[in-house]
Amino acid sequence: MGRFNEIKELRVENIVKRFPGVLATDHVSLTVGEHEILALVGENGAGKTTLMNIIMGLYQSDEGSMYINGEEVRFRSPNDAFDCGIGMVHQQYMLVPNMTVLENIALGMKECQKFAKVDLASVRKKVTEISTKYGLKVDPDAYIWQLAVGEQQRVELVKTLCLGAKFLILDEPTSALTPQETDELIALLSRMSKELSIIFISHKLNEVKALSQKVCILRHGAVVFEGNTKDYTPKEIAALMTGHEVETSANTEEPCEGKPALEIRDLCVKSDRDFLALDHFNLDVRQGEIVGLAGVSGNGQRELAQAINGLRRVESGSIRFFGTEISNMTPRQVIDLGMGYIPEERNIEGIVPSMSIKENMLLKDNETERFSKNHILKNKVIEKYTDDMREKFDIRSPNMFIAAGSLSGGNIQKVILAREIDRNPKFLVCVYPIRGLDMGAAEFIHKQLLALRNRGVGILLISEELEEIMNLSDRIAVICKGQNQKVLMRDEASTARLGILMAGVKEDE
């Protein structure tokens, strides 16, 4: 496919990349050997994704060199990297929403192009072959915009493998997967390492331990530690990563007996593919409690969150918010009633990427007395507020005026969390709140959610991180194929029990 029949070693030396006001990578050097799995870890904004984007030819380094099998290479575009056998699955997926899975995969497959036309039959055959070989189930005819995040991730992985990658870079590969899917992916990558080398970026240190032979830690753009993974515990790696010990937050309060805040009855909502994503779904959340909703990605979680927040039409059933029916209200009406929302798609529903951090902080409140008078924005008040939020939520950026979309994924999430939590909502729908966040940031967010709960705010926590759900929730509901399988008290739940329910096996009542 490219100049290298195999990649025995990839080495980068003294890589430097500067952005306005930021030294993103500071003389970074690392080496990955044949059939080796290297974990790259660090806090949000440490420079991990920037370094990988340089390796992939998406960015050009300001200084430094890269070598494959001892031969210096310089990639001007991702095509150069692909031609040499390097593929990457990005945290923010590089897919065209209004094209099918098959068409997205075909985009990069030059060998399936004949006489200026794409041979889709050959692409379909290759997709089926890769999907079967690695157990990565995808629907070739589904449109990308119809797929949940977890499903899109599988498409990206299949696409990269179809392009013939001999060296694989994975940016947060398990962020949208269930524990069972994560275990399967770790087993898959372990098998794949017999054929290729892998760099993977992750904040989940148990996965770092389970999968990698070596670990490299970045802090503020520089390598601060390299070592053999087996010689360190997850707790020790976390301390090396953050510079201090990280503790896990847990909800230790007594079960809540507050008044109903959110009451959902027989809710039916269609997916983008026009089938019932929610099929007579029922759930209650009280004031001052966290109800965790566990489930495999694509079982109605996104549709539920959007229906509650006025972003998706309700076919039938009821959503009552403090006694008020909110089914098919507009998002503005739902916001004005006191609803907070941390969405799944941070770049699409959470922020406007081209707008500044300052502007994104105001998206719901630009007309309030706090920030405007006679429709004129109070710039000094807004700038002080934004600076306060940047400091309080540790949003790492050179200033408040840069485009929010230029931030790392974790820092974008912090912008959304800062805006939603500081608004003092009466209720919070929280979808994958720590996806892409480092352990220190995740710990901070969990403390914020528990503080909201203790102030009497009801929280619907939608997550595929069972540890997160079991640590924070008062009660845990399990969703499968758009139905509530069962609701368990916190002390009744275990990973095994939740996993069985998530797979659709109902317990005997």
C-alpha positions in Angstrom: 0.0 0.0 0.0 2.8 2.4 0.9 6.6 2.6 1.1 6.8 0.5 4.2 5.8 -3.2 4.1 5.8 -3.2 7.9 6.4 -0.7 10.6 9.0 -2.0 13.1 9.5 1.3 14.8 8.0 4.7 14.9 10.0 7.4 16.6 9.5 11.2 17.1 12.3 13.4 18.4 12.0 16.9 19.9 8.6 17.7 18.5 7.5 21.3 19.1 4.1 22.8 18.1 3.0 26.3 19.0 -0.4 27.9 18.7 -1.1 31.6 19.6 -0.4 31.9 23.3 0.1 28.2 23.8 3.1 25.8 23.6 1.1 22.7 22.8 4.0 20.2 22.5 7.4 21.0 24.1 10.3 19.0 22.7 8.4 15.7 22.9 10.3 12.5 22.1 8.9 8.9 22.1 9.4 5.6 20.5 7.0 2.7 19.7 8.4 -0.6 18.7 7.0 -3.5 16.5 3.8 -5.1 17.9 4.0 -2.7 20.9 1.1 -0.9 22.6 1.9 2.5 24.1 -0.5 4.3 26.3 -0.3 8.1 26.1 -1.9 9.8 29.1 -2.1 13.2 30.6 -4.6 15.9 31.8 -6.9 17.7 29.4 -4.9 20.1 27.2 -1.6 18.3 27.9 -0.9 18.1 24.2 -1.7 14.4 23.5 -4.1 14.9 20.6 -1.9 17.6 19.1 1.1 15.2 19.1 -1.0 12.5 17.4 -2.3 15.0 14.8 1.3 15.9 14.0 2.1 12.2 13.5 -1.0 11.9 11.2 0.0 14.9 9.1 -3.0 17.0 10.2 -0.7 19.5 11.8 2.9 20.4 10.8 5.4 20.6 13.7 7.4 23.8 14.2 10.5 21.8 15.2 11.5 18.1 15.5 11.6 15.0 13.3 9.8 11.7 12.8 11.2 8.4 11.7 9.7 5.1 10.5 12.1 2.1 10.7 14.9 4.6 11.1 14.0 6.6 7.9 13.0 10.2 8.4 9.5 11.0 7.1 7.5 14.2 7.0 3.7 14.1 6.4 2.1 17.0 4.6 -1.4 15.5 4.9 -3.2 12.5 6.4 -2.9 10.8 3.0 0.8 10.7 3.4 0.3 9.0 6.8 -2.2 6.5 5.3 0.2 5.7 2.4 2.8 4.8 5.0 0.4 2.6 6.9 -0.6 4.8 9.8 -4.3 5.2 10.7 -6.0 7.2 13.4 -9.4 7.0 15.1 -10.1 10.5 16.4 -12.0 11.4 19.5 -14.1 13.8 17.4 -15.1 11.5 14.5 -14.0 12.4 11.0 -17.2 11.3 9.3 -19.6 13.0 6.8 -23.0 13.0 8.6 -25.2 13.0 5.5 -23.4 10.1 3.9 -23.9 6.4 4.6 -21.4 4.2 6.5 -20.4 2.6 3.2 -19.9 5.9 1.4 -17.8 7.3 4.3 -15.5 4.2 4.2 -15.3 4.4 0.4 -14.0 8.0 0.6 -10.4 7.0 1.4 -10.2 3.7 -0.4 -8.3 4.5 -3.6 -8.0 0.8 -4.6 -11.8 0.6 -5.0 -11.9 3.4 -7.5 -12.2 2.4 -11.2 -12.3 4.8 -14.1 -13.0 7.8 -11.7 -15.9 5.9 -10.1 -16.0 4.2 -6.7 -16.7 0.4 -6.8 -19.1 0.3 -3.8 -19.5 -3.5 -4.2 -15.8 -3.9 -3.5 -16.0 -1.5 -0.6 -19.0 -3.5 0.9 -17.1 -6.7 0.5 -14.1 -5.2 2.4 -16.3 -3.8 5.1 -18.0 -7.2 5.6 -14.6 -8.9 5.7 -13.1 -6.5 8.3 -16.3 -6.4 10.4 -16.4 -10.2 10.5 -12.7 -10.6 11.2 -12.7 -8.2 14.2 -16.3 -8.6 15.4 -17.1 -4.9 14.7 -20.8 -4.8 13.7 -21.7 -1.9 11.5 -24.7 -1.3 9.1 -23.2 -0.2 5.8 -26.4 1.4 4.6 -27.1 3.6 7.7 -26.5 7.3 7.5 -23.9 8.6 10.0 -26.3 11.2 11.4 -28.6 8.3 12.4 -26.0 6.6 14.5 -25.2 7.0 18.2 -21.7 8.0 19.2 -20.7 4.4 20.1 -21.8 3.2 16.7 -19.9 6.0 14.9 -16.8 4.9 16.8 -17.1 1.4 15.4 -17.5 2.9 11.9 -14.2 4.9 12.4 -12.4 1.8 13.5 -13.6 -0.2 10.5 -12.8 2.6 8.2 -9.2 2.8 9.5 -8.7 -0.9 9.2 -10.2 -0.9 5.7 -7.5 1.6 4.7 -4.9 -1.0 5.6 -3.4 0.5 8.8 -0.2 -1.2 10.0 0.2 1.3 12.9 -3.0 2.4 14.7 -3.6 5.6 16.8 -6.7 5.6 19.0 -7.8 8.8 20.7 -10.1 7.8 23.7 -11.2 4.6 22.0 -13.5 3.4 24.8 -15.2 6.7 25.7 -18.5 5.7 24.2 -18.4 2.0 25.0 -20.1 -0.1 27.7 -17.9 -2.3 30.0 -18.7 -5.4 28.0 -17.8 -3.6 24.7 -14.7 -2.2 26.4 -13.5 -5.6 27.4 -14.2 -6.8 23.9 -12.2 -3.9 22.4 -9.3 -4.5 24.7 -9.2 -8.2 23.7 -9.5 -7.2 20.0 -6.6 -4.7 20.3 -4.5 -7.2 22.1 -5.0 -9.6 19.2 -4.4 -6.9 16.7 -1.1 -6.0 18.3 0.2 -9.3 16.9 -0.2 -7.7 13.4 0.4 -4.0 14.1 1.6 -1.4 16.7 -0.8 0.8 18.6 -0.7 4.2 20.4 -3.8 4.9 22.4 -4.8 7.9 24.4 -6.9 7.2 27.4 -7.9 8.7 30.7 -9.1 5.2 32.0 -6.1 3.9 33.8 -7.5 0.4 34.3 -7.6 0.1 30.5 -4.1 1.5 30.3 -3.0 -1.3 32.7 -5.0 -4.0 30.9 -3.8 -3.1 27.4 -0.4 -1.3 27.2 3.2 -2.5 27.7 4.5 1.1 28.0 3.0 4.3 29.3 4.1 7.9 28.5 2.7 10.8 30.5 2.5 14.4 29.1 2.0 17.5 31.3 1.8 21.0 29.8 3.0 19.7 26.5 6.2 17.9 27.8 7.0 14.3 28.6 7.2 14.0 32.4 7.3 10.3 32.7 8.0 7.1 30.7 7.9 3.5 32.0 6.7 0.0 31.8 3.0 -0.1 32.6 3.2 -3.3 34.7 5.5 -1.6 37.2 2.9 1.0 38.3 -0.7 0.8 39.7 -3.5 3.0 38.2 -3.3 5.1 41.4 0.4 5.7 40.9 -0.1 6.6 37.2 -2.8 9.0 38.2 -0.5 10.7 40.7 2.2 11.0 38.2 -0.2 12.4 35.7 -1.8 15.1 37.9 1.1 15.7 40.3 -1.1 14.7 43.3 -3.2 11.8 44.6 -6.7 11.5 43.1 -9.5 10.3 45.2 -12.8 8.9 43.9 -16.1 10.7 44.8 -19.0 8.6 46.0 -22.6 9.3 47.0 -22.8 8.1 50.6 -26.0 10.0 51.5 -29.2 8.2 52.5 -31.8 7.5 49.8 -33.8 10.6 48.8 -37.4 11.0 49.7 -37.9 14.3 47.9 -40.9 15.3 45.8 -41.2 14.2 42.1 -39.2 16.5 39.8 -39.4 14.5 36.5 -42.2 12.0 35.8 -42.1 10.1 32.5 -45.0 7.8 31.5 -45.4 5.6 28.5 -43.1 7.8 26.5 -42.8 6.9 22.8 -40.2 8.7 20.7 -38.9 7.9 17.2 -35.3 7.8 16.2 -33.8 9.5 13.2 -34.3 6.2 11.3 -38.0 6.4 12.1 -38.4 3.5 14.4 -39.4 3.7 18.1 -36.2 4.5 20.0 -38.3 4.9 23.2 -41.1 2.3 23.5 -43.5 3.2 26.4 -40.6 4.2 28.6 -41.3 5.0 32.2 -39.1 6.7 34.8 -39.3 9.0 37.9 -36.6 11.3 39.3 -37.1 13.1 42.6 -35.7 16.4 43.9 -32.4 15.9 45.5 -31.5 12.5 44.0 -29.3 11.2 41.2 -30.9 8.5 39.0 -28.3 6.8 36.8 -29.5 5.5 33.4 -27.2 2.6 32.3 -27.4 1.1 28.8 -25.5 0.2 25.7 -25.1 3.1 23.3 -28.0 3.4 20.8 -30.8 2.1 23.0 -32.7 5.3 23.3 -30.6 7.4 25.7 -30.0 10.2 23.2 -33.7 10.4 22.1 -34.7 10.5 25.8 -32.4 13.4 26.6 -33.5 15.3 23.5 -37.2 14.7 24.1 -37.0 16.0 27.7 -35.2 19.1 26.5 -37.6 19.9 23.6 -35.2 18.9 20.9 -37.1 15.8 19.6 -40.8 15.3 19.0 -42.8 13.1 21.4 -45.1 10.7 19.6 -47.1 9.8 22.7 -46.8 9.6 26.4 -46.1 12.2 29.1 -43.1 14.1 30.5 -44.1 16.1 33.6 -41.6 18.6 35.1 -42.6 19.6 38.6 -46.2 18.9 37.6 -46.0 20.8 34.2 -46.4 18.8 31.0 -43.4 19.6 28.9 -43.8 17.2 26.0 -43.2 19.0 22.7 -42.4 22.3 24.3 -39.7 24.4 22.7 -36.2 24.2 24.1 -36.5 27.8 25.2 -39.7 27.0 27.2 -38.0 24.0 28.9 -34.9 26.1 29.7 -37.1 28.9 31.3 -38.7 26.3 33.5 -35.3 25.6 35.1 -34.0 22.6 33.1 -30.2 22.2 32.7 -28.7 20.0 30.0 -25.3 18.6 29.3 -25.7 16.9 25.9 -24.0 13.9 24.4 -22.8 15.8 21.3 -20.7 18.5 22.8 -19.6 20.0 19.5 -23.1 20.0 18.0 -25.5 20.6 20.8 -23.2 21.9 23.6 -21.3 24.7 22.0 -21.1 26.8 18.8 -17.5 25.9 17.8 -16.8 29.1 15.8 -17.9 31.3 18.7 -15.6 32.4 21.5 -15.6 30.8 25.0 -17.1 34.1 26.3 -20.0 33.9 23.8 -20.6 30.2 24.4 -20.9 30.9 28.2 -23.9 33.2 27.4 -25.8 31.0 25.0 -28.8 30.6 27.3 -28.6 33.9 29.2 -27.7 36.6 26.8 -31.1 38.4 27.4 -31.1 38.1 31.2 -30.7 41.2 33.4 -27.5 39.8 34.7 -25.7 40.1 31.4 -27.7 42.7 29.4 -29.6 45.9 29.7 -32.0 47.1 27.0 -30.7 44.3 24.8 -27.1 45.7 25.2 -24.6 43.2 26.6 -22.7 44.2 29.8 -19.2 43.3 28.5 -17.3 43.9 31.7 -19.7 41.8 33.7 -19.6 39.0 31.1 -15.8 39.1 30.9 -15.4 38.9 34.7 -18.0 36.0 34.8 -16.2 34.1 32.0 -12.8 34.6 33.7 -14.3 33.4 37.0 -15.7 30.3 35.3 -12.4 29.6 33.5 -10.6 29.6 36.9 -13.3 27.7 38.8 -13.6 24.9 36.2 -9.9 24.9 35.2 -10.7 25.6 31.5 -7.3 25.7 29.9 -7.1 28.4 27.2 -4.9 31.4 26.6 -7.9 33.8 26.9 -11.7 33.9 26.7 -11.8 35.2 23.1 -10.5 32.2 21.3 -13.0 29.9 19.4 -14.5 27.3 21.8 -14.1 24.7 19.0 -10.3 25.1 19.1 -10.2 23.7 22.7 -9.4 20.1 23.6 -12.5 17.9 24.0 -12.2 17.9 27.8 -11.9 21.7 28.0 -15.0 22.0 25.7 -16.9 19.8 28.2 -15.7 22.0 31.0 -17.2 25.1 29.2 -20.6 23.4 28.9 -20.5 22.2 32.6 -19.5 25.6 33.8 -22.4 27.2 32.0 -25.0 24.7 33.0 -24.0 24.3 36.7 -23.6 28.0 37.3 -27.1 28.7 36.1 -28.4 26.9 39.2 -30.9 24.7 37.4 -33.9 23.1 39.2 -33.0 19.8 37.4 -30.1 18.6 35.3 -30.1 16.1 32.5 -26.5 15.0 32.3 -25.3 12.9 29.4 -21.8 11.3 29.6 -20.5 14.2 31.7 -16.9 12.9 32.0 -16.4 11.6 28.5 -12.9 12.6 27.5 -12.0 14.1 30.8 -8.9 13.3 32.8 -9.2 11.8 36.3 -8.6 15.1 38.0 -11.3 16.9 36.0 -13.7 13.9 36.3 -13.3 14.0 40.1 -14.0 17.8 40.1 -17.2 17.3 38.0 -18.4 14.5 40.2 -18.0 16.7 43.3 -20.1 19.4 41.5 -22.9 16.9 40.7 -23.0 15.6 44.2 -23.1 19.2 45.6 -26.0 19.9 43.2 -27.8 16.8 44.5 -27.2 17.8 48.1 -28.8 21.3 47.3 -32.0 19.5 46.3 -31.5 19.4 42.5 -32.7 16.2 40.8 -30.2 14.8 38.3 -30.8 12.3 35.5 -27.3 10.9 34.9 -27.0 9.1 31.5 -23.7 7.2 31.3 -22.1 4.0 30.0 -19.5 4.2 32.8 -20.9 1.8 35.3 -18.3 2.8 37.9 -19.5 6.4 37.6 -23.2 5.4 37.8 -22.7 3.2 40.8 -20.6 5.8 42.7 -22.9 8.7 42.1 -26.5 7.4 41.8 -29.1 6.9 44.5 -31.1 4.7 42.1 -30.0 3.1 38.8 -32.3 2.4 35.9 -31.3 0.2 32.9 -32.5 1.0 29.4 -32.6 -1.6 26.6 -34.3 -1.2 23.2 -36.1 1.9 24.5 -37.6 0.3 27.6 -36.8 0.5 31.3 -35.6 -2.9 32.2 -35.5 -2.4 36.0 -34.7 0.2 38.6 -32.3 -0.8 41.4 -31.2 0.9 44.6 -27.6 1.8 44.7 -26.7 -1.0 47.2 -28.5 -3.6 44.9 -26.4 -2.9 41.8 -23.2 -4.6 40.6 -21.3 -4.4 37.4 -22.4 -8.0 36.5 -26.0 -7.4 37.3 -26.2 -4.2 35.4 -24.4 -5.8 32.5 -26.9 -8.6 32.2 -29.8 -6.1 32.3 -28.1 -3.9 29.6 -27.9 -7.0 27.4 -31.7 -7.2 27.5 -32.0 -10.2 29.9 -34.9 -9.3 32.3 -34.8 -10.5 35.8 -37.7 -12.4 37.3 -39.8 -10.1 39.2 
